Amino acid sequence: MTKYFITGSIYGKLNLLSSNECKTKLLEYIFRSADNFEWVLEDWVILNNHYHLMLESPKDPTTLSEMMGNIHRFSAIWINKNVDFKKEFDKIWHNYWDKCLTFESSYYTRLNYIWFNPVKHALVDDPISWEYGSYFHRYNDEKEYLHKINKKYPHKNIKIDDNF
């Protein structure tokens, strides 16, 4: 089993995920698809026009593109029906990018990146305040672990283009 870091973005950088309802629905599709394809969703963050995931693959990781296709297809249908926006483009999702992680330090640095992404994008001052990230959900039970990872594997040096 291998760890994968995934980034998905809305086409044209539109903030179609701005509502709490939309973020909740996308997360529901992510959880359901991961479960259906036997991937383990470890950590996540959903922002207004993109998301990041940390997944553990099943024995056969070739189902990644099909799983991501399901997430994007079903969430796009929901967004088209439920989000009022000027339909400038024929599609909702731009794409997704995946990175297979082979080094422990790369894994933990990207976890930190996921956790602190709402801070990077000036949505909150502290990831504990961002309800649509796994950091928020882990904090009460794993506070010491999260602080240890943050200190040991700083995310500030990682170069990931997510200025969506």
C-alpha positions in Angstrom: 0.0 0.0 0.0 1.2 3.4 -1.0 0.4 7.0 0.1 -0.9 9.4 -2.5 -1.1 13.2 -2.2 -3.9 14.5 -4.5 -4.9 18.0 -5.5 -8.1 18.8 -7.4 -9.1 22.2 -8.7 -12.2 23.9 -10.0 -11.9 24.9 -13.7 -11.2 28.6 -14.2 -10.4 29.1 -10.5 -14.1 29.8 -9.7 -15.0 29.7 -6.0 -17.7 27.1 -6.6 -17.0 25.3 -3.3 -17.6 28.4 -1.1 -20.7 27.3 0.6 -20.5 24.9 3.6 -23.2 22.8 1.9 -21.0 22.4 -1.2 -17.9 21.5 0.9 -19.9 19.0 2.9 -21.3 17.4 -0.3 -17.9 17.1 -1.9 -16.4 15.5 1.2 -19.3 13.0 1.2 -18.5 12.1 -2.4 -14.8 11.8 -1.5 -15.5 9.5 1.4 -18.0 7.4 -0.5 -15.7 7.0 -3.6 -12.6 6.2 -1.5 -14.6 3.5 0.3 -16.1 2.1 -2.9 -12.7 1.7 -4.4 -11.0 0.5 -1.2 -8.8 3.6 -0.8 -8.2 4.9 2.7 -8.8 8.7 3.1 -6.4 9.7 5.8 -6.4 13.5 5.7 -8.1 16.2 3.6 -8.9 19.9 3.2 -11.5 21.5 1.1 -11.1 25.2 0.2 -13.3 27.4 -2.0 -11.9 26.3 -5.4 -9.6 23.3 -4.7 -8.9 20.5 -2.3 -6.0 18.3 -1.1 -6.3 14.7 0.0 -3.9 12.2 1.5 -4.9 8.7 0.6 -3.6 5.2 1.1 -3.9 3.0 -2.0 -5.4 -0.5 -2.0 -3.2 -3.3 -3.2 -3.9 -2.3 -6.8 -3.7 1.5 -7.1 -4.8 1.5 -10.8 -8.3 2.5 -9.7 -7.2 6.0 -8.8 -8.3 7.6 -12.0 -11.7 5.9 -11.9 -12.2 6.9 -8.2 -11.3 10.5 -8.9 -13.5 10.5 -12.0 -16.4 9.4 -9.8 -15.7 12.2 -7.2 -15.5 14.8 -9.9 -18.5 13.5 -11.9 -21.0 13.3 -9.0 -19.9 16.5 -7.4 -20.1 18.4 -10.7 -23.7 17.2 -11.2 -24.5 18.4 -7.7 -22.8 21.7 -8.2 -24.6 22.3 -11.5 -27.9 21.6 -9.9 -27.4 23.4 -6.6 -24.9 26.3 -6.9 -25.9 29.5 -8.6 -23.1 30.7 -10.8 -22.4 32.1 -14.2 -21.7 29.1 -16.4 -18.6 30.4 -18.2 -17.2 27.0 -18.9 -18.5 23.6 -20.1 -17.0 21.8 -17.1 -16.6 22.2 -13.3 -13.4 20.4 -12.5 -10.1 21.4 -14.1 -8.2 18.3 -13.2 -6.5 16.5 -10.4 -2.8 15.9 -9.7 -1.4 13.0 -7.8 2.0 12.3 -6.3 3.0 8.9 -5.1 4.9 9.4 -1.9 7.9 7.1 -1.1 9.7 9.0 1.7 8.4 9.4 5.2 9.5 13.0 5.3 7.7 13.8 2.1 4.5 12.2 3.5 4.6 14.2 6.8 5.5 17.5 5.1 2.5 17.1 2.8 0.3 16.2 5.8 1.3 19.5 7.3 0.7 21.2 4.0 -2.9 19.8 3.9 -3.5 20.9 7.5 -2.2 24.4 7.1 -3.6 25.1 3.6 -6.5 27.2 4.9 -4.0 29.4 6.8 -1.9 29.7 3.6 -4.9 31.0 1.7 -5.8 33.4 4.5 -9.2 31.7 5.3 -8.3 31.3 9.0 -5.5 32.1 11.3 -5.3 28.5 12.7 -6.2 25.2 11.1 -8.2 24.3 14.1 -10.7 26.9 12.9 -11.2 25.3 9.5 -14.1 22.8 9.8 -13.5 21.4 6.3 -10.1 20.0 7.0 -9.0 16.8 8.8 -6.9 18.9 11.3 -10.1 20.3 12.8 -11.5 16.8 13.3 -8.3 15.3 14.7 -7.3 18.1 17.0 -9.1 17.1 20.2 -7.9 13.5 20.2 -4.4 14.0 18.6 -3.2 17.5 19.7 0.3 16.4 20.7 0.8 14.3 17.6 -0.3 17.2 15.3 2.1 19.6 17.1 5.0 17.1 16.9 4.5 16.6 13.1 4.2 20.3 12.5 7.4 21.0 14.3 9.4 18.1 12.9 8.2 18.4 9.2 7.6 22.1 8.4 5.4 22.6 5.4 6.7 26.1 4.5 9.6 24.8 2.3 7.4 22.6 0.1 6.7 23.9 -3.4 3.2 23.0 -4.4 1.4 25.2 -6.9 -2.1 25.6 -5.6 -2.8 29.3 -6.1 -6.3 28.7 -7.3 
